[in-house]
């Protein structure tokens, strides 16, 4: 087995560290996107998404907790504004 030089070890460590940082950022961005509710304005501009979210919320008819979430409330508000 070939012995690695000092420079090769440093490069390998830097590549490993950068890979870990990029992977962590990808997970962090995905988590933050999924946890932040969309605004009424966003749903108004994205009516199909508002309709899909509203159908999802209405599909859980006894689930008052889901229906009271900001995303469900905002989607319904956007639909009411858009289709007055």
N, C-alpha and C positions, 0 to 999 in steps of 0.2 A: 504494500500500500504506500502510495506517494505521500510524503510529508508536505503539509500546506505551509506556504510562506506566511510571514507576518501580514503582508499586504492582502493576501487572499483571505485570511481570517477576518481582517477588518472589513473587507468588502462583503463577505458573507454575512457578517454581523449587521452591517448597515442595511443590506437587502432584507434580511429577516426583520429588522426593526421597522423599516418602511412598510413592509407587507403587513405587519401587525397593526401599524397605525392606520393604514388604509382600510383594513378589515374592520377595525373598531369604529372608524368614522362612518362606514357604510351602515353598520348596525345602529349607530347612534342616530343617523339621519332617518333611517326607517322607523325607529321607535318614536322619534319626535313627530314624524309625519302622521303616524297612526294615532297618536294620543291627542293631538290638537284638533279640536272641532273646527269645522268649516264655518265661515260666517254666513249670515243671511245674504250679503252681497255676493259671496262666492257662489252660493246655491242659485241665486237669481241669474247669474251669468252662466251657470251650468245646469240648466233646467233638467236635462236628462239624468244627471247625477242626483238632483233634488227628488225627481220622481222615483228613482231607484231606492234612495234612502227612505223616502216616505213609505214606499211599498214594504221595505224591510221592517220599518217601525210598526206599520199597521199589521204586518203579518204576525207579530207577537201580541195578539189581542189581550190579554190579561197581564201583560208585562208592563206595568205602569213605570217601572224604573227605566226600561229602555226607551219608552215613549217620552220620558221627561229629560232624556239626555240632550245636551246642547245641539248635537247634530240632528236629532229628530225634530226638535223644536224649530231650528233654523231652516231645515228643509221644508217643513210645513209652512212656515212664515213666507219663505221665498215663493212657494207655489201659490199661496193666497195673494201675494202682491202681484205676481205675474198673470194670474188668471182672474182678476177682479172683473 
